[in-house]
Amino acid sequence: MKNQIMKEIKGGLIVSCQARVGWAMYGTSIMAAFATAAKEGGAVGIRATGKDNLLAIKEKVDLPLIGINKQFRDDCEVYITPTYESAVEILEVGIEIIALDATKRARPNGENIKDIVLKIKQNYPDVLVMGEISTLEEAKYADTLGFDILSTTLSGYTSESSNVTSVNLKLIEDIAAFTNTPIIAEGKIETPNEARMALESGAHSVVVGTSITRPEILTKRFATEVAKFSEKE
């Protein structure tokens, strides 16, 4: 089953369908609609956060699901499926891949990523476990923990990678150079060309979110450029 899922997503586009409370696109029905549209457009998988959203998407779309459980806390930097309990909540939905922050940063309740991965593999052996990192050092550590997939999701979003402002093709290449663990490229991919370049750099598949499912951001890009013309007049 795991091998079949990896074959289904190989060389393809996975669309991240997410929205926080207060955003215009927030809501389970909207996430399910985004996922449906993504499938119609040729996506091979969907990434989403939270039990309710995953259930709503699962009802509408039969693509492989990468599930995460974002939990933001003032006392903890880790927010992507930070604890085993947060993992179980979405594992029970029946997702094919679960993604976790795979850095060494402190987690709630004194948990550590090594033990979380071990418990998931013991109790949910049919689910692929993906480790999300921001640097090559983090990728090398994560690769010792038995992750089925490594992802560059956090590159540019941690203090250790704050210098990264665009898709990190070098990180993909460097990870591919030391391990055969499949890599999913994610983070700051803004154009179809960049998605293709990520695959050329060694990624197994590519995740795109903002540039597909954040219409307010896309609108701002256009509005900013159009405003430059008005300023000239």
C-alpha positions in Angstrom: 0.0 0.0 0.0 2.8 2.4 0.9 4.6 1.7 -2.3 1.4 2.3 -4.3 0.9 5.7 -2.7 4.4 6.7 -3.5 3.9 5.7 -7.1 0.7 7.6 -7.3 2.3 10.9 -6.2 5.7 10.5 -8.0 6.5 13.4 -10.2 3.2 15.1 -9.5 1.7 18.1 -7.9 0.2 18.0 -4.4 -2.0 21.0 -3.5 -2.1 22.4 0.0 -5.6 23.4 0.9 -5.4 25.4 4.2 -6.9 28.5 5.8 -6.8 29.8 9.3 -9.6 31.2 11.4 -10.2 34.8 10.2 -9.0 34.2 6.7 -11.6 34.8 3.9 -11.3 31.2 2.7 -11.7 29.5 6.1 -14.2 26.7 6.3 -14.4 23.0 5.7 -16.7 23.3 2.7 -14.3 25.7 1.1 -11.3 23.4 1.7 -13.2 20.5 0.1 -14.1 22.7 -2.9 -10.4 23.7 -3.3 -9.4 20.0 -3.1 -12.0 19.1 -5.8 -10.8 21.9 -8.0 -7.2 20.8 -7.5 -8.1 17.3 -8.6 -9.9 18.6 -11.7 -6.7 20.6 -12.5 -4.5 17.5 -12.3 -3.3 17.3 -8.7 -2.1 13.9 -7.5 -2.6 14.6 -3.8 -3.9 17.0 -1.2 -2.4 18.4 1.9 -4.6 19.8 4.6 -4.7 20.5 8.3 -7.2 19.5 11.0 -9.6 16.6 11.5 -12.7 18.4 10.2 -11.0 19.7 7.0 -9.5 16.3 6.3 -12.9 14.5 6.7 -14.6 17.1 4.5 -12.0 16.7 1.8 -12.0 12.9 2.1 -15.8 12.9 1.3 -15.2 14.8 -1.9 -11.9 13.7 -3.2 -10.3 10.3 -3.5 -6.7 11.5 -3.8 -3.9 10.6 -1.3 -4.1 12.9 1.7 -1.1 14.4 3.5 -2.5 15.3 6.9 -1.1 17.7 9.4 -2.5 19.1 12.6 -1.4 22.7 13.1 -1.5 23.8 16.8 -0.1 27.2 17.6 1.1 28.0 21.1 2.9 31.0 22.5 5.3 28.8 24.5 6.3 26.5 21.6 7.8 27.1 18.1 6.7 23.7 16.8 3.2 23.9 15.4 3.0 21.2 12.6 1.6 18.1 14.4 3.7 18.8 17.5 2.6 15.9 19.7 1.6 12.3 19.5 -1.9 13.1 20.6 -2.2 15.7 17.7 -1.1 13.0 15.3 -3.6 10.4 16.5 -6.4 12.9 16.0 -5.8 13.0 12.3 -4.5 9.5 11.8 -8.0 8.3 12.8 -9.4 10.0 9.7 -7.6 7.5 7.5 -5.0 9.7 5.9 -2.3 8.1 3.7 0.6 10.4 4.8 1.1 12.2 8.1 3.5 15.1 8.3 5.4 16.2 11.4 7.8 18.9 12.3 11.1 16.9 12.4 13.3 19.5 14.0 14.9 19.1 17.4 13.0 22.1 18.7 11.2 21.7 22.1 7.7 20.3 22.0 4.8 20.5 24.4 4.7 18.0 27.4 8.4 17.3 26.9 7.8 15.0 24.0 10.5 14.3 21.4 10.2 13.6 17.7 12.0 10.3 17.9 9.4 8.8 20.3 6.5 10.2 18.3 7.7 8.7 15.1 8.3 5.3 16.8 4.7 5.3 18.3 3.1 6.2 15.0 5.0 3.4 13.1 4.0 0.9 15.8 0.3 1.8 16.0 -0.3 3.0 12.4 2.0 0.8 10.3 0.1 1.4 7.0 0.6 5.2 7.2 3.6 7.0 5.6 5.4 9.3 8.0 6.9 12.5 6.6 9.5 14.6 8.4 9.4 18.4 7.7 12.7 20.2 8.0 14.3 23.6 7.2 18.0 22.8 6.9 20.4 20.1 5.7 21.5 19.4 9.3 17.8 18.8 10.3 17.3 16.6 7.2 20.3 14.4 8.2 19.0 14.0 11.7 15.4 13.3 10.6 16.7 10.6 8.2 18.1 8.7 11.2 14.6 8.5 12.7 13.0 6.2 10.1 10.8 8.8 8.3 9.4 7.4 5.0 9.6 10.9 3.4 11.5 14.1 4.0 10.0 17.5 3.2 11.5 21.0 2.8 8.3 22.6 4.1 10.0 24.6 6.9 12.8 26.1 4.8 12.5 29.8 5.2 10.1 29.6 8.1 12.5 28.9 11.1 15.2 31.0 12.6 17.8 28.6 11.3 16.7 29.2 7.7 15.6 32.8 7.9 17.9 33.7 5.0 15.8 31.6 2.6 13.4 33.8 0.6 12.6 31.5 -2.4 12.2 27.8 -3.2 15.3 26.1 -1.8 16.5 24.0 -4.7 20.0 23.7 -3.2 18.5 22.0 -0.1 16.6 19.5 -2.3 19.8 18.7 -4.2 21.8 18.4 -1.0 19.3 16.0 0.6 19.1 13.9 -2.5 22.9 13.6 -2.5 23.1 11.9 0.9 19.9 9.7 1.1 17.5 7.7 -1.0 14.6 8.7 1.2 12.0 10.4 -1.1 11.9 14.1 -0.9 8.7 16.2 -1.2 9.5 19.8 -2.1 7.4 22.5 -0.5 7.8 26.1 0.5 7.9 29.3 -1.5 7.2 27.6 -4.8 5.5 30.4 -6.7 5.5 29.4 -10.4 5.0 26.2 -12.5 8.6 26.6 -13.6 9.8 26.5 -10.0 7.7 23.4 -9.4 9.4 21.7 -12.4 12.8 22.8 -11.2 12.1 21.3 -7.8 11.5 17.9 -9.5 14.7 18.3 -11.5 16.6 19.0 -8.3 15.6 15.6 -7.0 12.2 15.9 -5.4 9.8 13.0 -5.6 6.8 15.3 -5.8 5.9 19.0 -5.2 3.5 20.7 -2.8 2.1 24.1 -3.7 -0.2 26.0 -1.5 -0.2 29.8 -1.4 0.2 30.3 -5.2 -2.9 28.1 -5.8 -5.2 28.4 -2.7 -4.6 31.9 -1.4 -6.6 34.2 -3.7 -6.0 37.2 -1.4 -2.2 36.8 -1.9 -2.5 36.3 -5.7 -4.8 39.3 -5.9 -2.2 41.4 -4.0 0.5 40.4 -6.4 -1.5 41.6 -9.4 -2.8 44.7 -7.5 0.7 45.7 -6.5 2.0 45.5 -10.1 -1.0 47.3 -11.5 -0.5 50.1 -8.9 3.0 50.7 -10.4 1.3 51.9 -13.6 -1.0 54.3 -11.7 2.0 55.8 -9.8 3.6 56.7 -13.2 0.7 58.8 -14.2 
